[in-house]
Amino acid sequence: MRAQDLPNQFEGQPIVSVAFEPARQPLELNEIADILPLKKDTPYRATLVRSAIERLYGTGRYQDIQVDATASGAGIALRFITKNSWFVGTVATETNLSEPPTTGQIVSTAQLTLGAPFDEDQLVTAEQNIHKLLVADGYFRPQISHRLEYNEEYQQVKITFVVKAGKRFHYSAPEVSGDTSVLSAKEIDKATKWKNFLLPGYRGITQSRSRTGVDNVRLKYQNANRLRATVTLEGLDENNTKPRLVVEPGPLVEVKAEGAKVSRKTLKQQVPVFEEHTVDADLLAEGSNNLRDYFQAQGYFEVDVEYEQQAVRDGKTQIDYLITTGIRHRLIYVGIDGNKYFNQKTLRERMYLIPSSFEFRRGRYSEASRRRDEGSIADLYRSNGFRDVKVQSRTEDDYKGKTGDFAVFFTITEGMQYTVSLLKFEGVEKLDLSKTLQSVSSQAGQVFSEFNIASDRETIMQQYGANGFANATFAWDSKIDAETHLVELTFTIHEGEQQFVRDVVTTGLATTRPNLVTRQLRMHPGDPLSPSAMADTQKRLYDLGIFAQVEMAIQNPDGEEKQKYVLFDLEEARRYSITFGFGAEFARIGGSNAVTDLSDPGGSPGFSPRVSLDLTRLNFFGTGQSVSFRSRLSTLQKRANISYFIPRVFSLPKFDATFSILYDDTHDVRTFQSKREEASAQFVHHVSKPITVFYRFNYRNVGVSNLKIDPLLLPRLAQSVRVGVASFNLVQDRRDDPIDPHKGIYNTLDVGWATRFFGSQTSFVRVLARNATYYRLGEKIVLARETQVGVEPAYRVPANADPSDPIPLPERFYGGGGNTLRGVPENQAGPRDVLTGFPLGGSAVFFNNTELRFPLYGANINGVIFEDAGNIFSNWRAMTLRAVQNDVKDFDYMVHALGFGIRYRTPVGPLRFDLAYSINPPKYNGFAGSYVQLVQCSMQGNCQASLQQISHFQFFFSIGQAF
Amino acid sequence: MRRLLLLTCLVGLPAAAVIVDRIAISAGSRVITESEVELRLRLSAFESGLKPVLSPAERKLAAARLLDQKLVEREMDVGHYPRLNEDGRKQLVREYAEQYFQSDAAAMGRALAQDGLTVRDLEDDLARQEDLLTFLNLRFRPAVQIAEEDVQTYFRTKTNRQVPLNEVRTQIEKLLTNERADVELDAWLKEQRKRTKIEYLDKDLAP
């Protein structure tokens, strides 16, 4: 029986109880009590029942609600019978296919959004989408099913798509229909590149290959001047596994420039018909505009460009760009007057027009840009309250009587500045914005500008957002008095309801310990629902380095409930990663390593190939820590390193720790071979975004062998050395791009202390400071400079130490080469052995590098002019700016080198080739004989020196900027 | 004896639960309950001066009107459109009583009660109609442009042309504006229905 059949049966009767079925509801009891307009011991009203259903449903937590009433004693008992709604949780796949598509693409194509309402009808569309994706990638017979796991506590469904992809189909020779007179079917087949390279048969079908294949055919037509060619791929689905290409070459279209010389490459760049693969009036007009701008940038300020398209005749048509360049000009002067509020520098920063300079030989001018600059200047004024500003410009040809010289004059009539006389706020009730409102830009007395209002809106809305008012809106209104130039502003805010965090739900953890994730959360139950806190949490989770993806969402975003679940769905990254690397160095690094060969102390051209292998295990025992093994093998070095990385050590968010052990066998200094066994501990403090501090302790045992030095020094220098060093390293990095910086600064300071308290056999202090700055000159030119200074004074010198430099050989400063001083080969700067001429390093260093970096050709090839100066010095007292070598035993002077380099930009950094000319390379005595002869003559004190000199020309080839 | 036993059993039985209301249609986050459908039906009949007919066809029609109403209400909430205040609502009821019941509020109350309605029900409905008009005026009417040609065509085809055009121009423009605004509203409602997830829990109300 339905109550509607008995209208008003219960109307006015007292309600004795209000119950819910099931008893466990998705909302808390107090929330329900707030929502329900019906209360116990109040009269029953049908309108209130209706309202209760509407409000409960509006929370989004229910799929269906029904209310029944039972007569009970002197009143009625009400019962709400509810059915919960569900929300999308983790969407996963189980599949055996090989990519593409990736599992991420499969999940994405299902279009099931985390936290959104879920019903099973969505799965039909999802599976259809997945089916389409798989078919496009050559899996024509996939079987797709799904599995649902319901979580009643959070009303969440985990959806797993089970995909049995089957085999991927392969292309075959395409069936070509249409006009094949221009390109034959065989040529089209070849152009698609669907055939295997060298092997018989065809490649597997993928979306990307299909698209590229069609594009390649289109490109082939374009190269044959068939700009209107259409190429369509049909077929390729479960019903038809043979690709069908329908081609229509269209007429032969020639695009020519008349009246001025324009290369084909420039035409292709400026006229968009080539890129768009079609010809229409809009594209041709755009081509005219582009060519006009192109010629104006060359100095032809009066250029006129029109196009003429001829009708198609005998399958051919021609498009002529008629160019009348006029006289070539040079923009000599850009004048601005009438400006009082802004200075010239401020205005010029916003202008496109630039008078002629080193970078712009003819200046930079175009008619369109002149108009744009008028607008830019006017916008700047308007955004600062000058609503009535007028900006006009005029040009003057043959400026100051010189033919071809051009000048532009901008005249600004600022008008009056409008200011805010009164700022009112309406609708601010729930949130205390007193501090924020005091700092808004549109205060009384400040300039009136829509730019300021937009900024104020951003500030106010951010406050509301951070405090859980997700639905707050902002509007503004103004009353402008044109006579007094005063404006009354009103900001109206609709706050909406404040929302809070009900709970934070994380899903997707398989091996990671939950408390590792919990420690990263920046929001807790009861907190206002803040998008910035959510984003901060997401960042912290990504920073752990153990998650491939961190998806975040608010569950039931459109529901009217005040408390919301915040969801983080985590995808753990693959725990093991292996990286192989190949590289090479080509410079004066060659020469024999044998101790008996004393030739080439200055190095000879050499090539050193290099391979590396890294193996990393992430998320060790689910703790977020990782273990890695890194190895490198080249003709100069064998290295193996095992390290253990702990992010956020001791739960301190800005501290990481690394413990490592290292074995290194290196011959990068030609004087000796060193074997190093080292253990180290490092703590990193991420003080702020640009500032990082490293605290390290290293304990190492370094042995040297194959020493190419005065045999009398061998007893002192050939011994193994134990060194324990505690060091502190501060890095400040404010560069815009660490790989290829264009502006900013980079400072480092490294201070180390080796002392017997740390187990060191030799006590010394090591200080090394570096300062690099980068300045943009114009748009594309960068002036970069770097200075390095370091000293390494020893104290408590052991009795058997080398008196000239008590620091053990491997611990000294070494320098020279592609990253320090390009006037000498790698590690060849500074003091040398007086008998053999091999470098010995020093305990002081000074290098200064200056580079002018500029575009050379196209977008990827840059040039560099550089000047390097400096040296490694025996000790800090020997540091000098003197540029003359006093004698063959004097190496404490500044070496200078000038050079030129080429940089080729690649995704991994610039490929670098530098050619340097050293103005004053060091001369030194070498030994023209065998090592046995050296030993004999040194005992007798009659060794014959062979005067040698580092070559004036040095070359270096590597990846990455010099600094 | 048997009758006595039966009576005793019946008296001893607990009272049966009666469904007093449930969701008939859901549209996004809004719902239309069964009682609301019936109320709509009764109100439409009352305002038309007819007796309510609770047939399936009439219920379907009432549900369709309610659905449109919910879509408009949702848009008005999101866009913060102004709503009629309490004084305005009372004024509408007074005007209604004046127009149809010679200002006899008691007579109006009795007439409403006969059809299972209250004064509050009538007040709510009149206010909703007024709010819909506000929505139409603010949302669609300003964008309607009436060309001179349209005015002239209307004058030529739909009037007897006994009065000069300039005397009826304003009326014609207002009429055409109303018509066009209604067309815009219908188009908007159609679009909203497509975009909104609408579920008919009471299958009898589905179109």
Interface residues (C-beta under 8 A of the other chain):
Chain A: M1 R2 A3 Q4 L6 P7 N8 Q9 F10 A46 T47 V49 R50 I53 E54 Y57 G58 G60 D64 I65 Q66 V67 D68 A69 T70 A71 S72 L78 R79 T473 H494 D558 G559 E560
Chain B: P14 A15 A16 A17 V18 I19 V20 D21 R22 I23 S26 G28 S29 R30 V31 T33 E34 S35 E36 E38 H80 G116 R120 L201
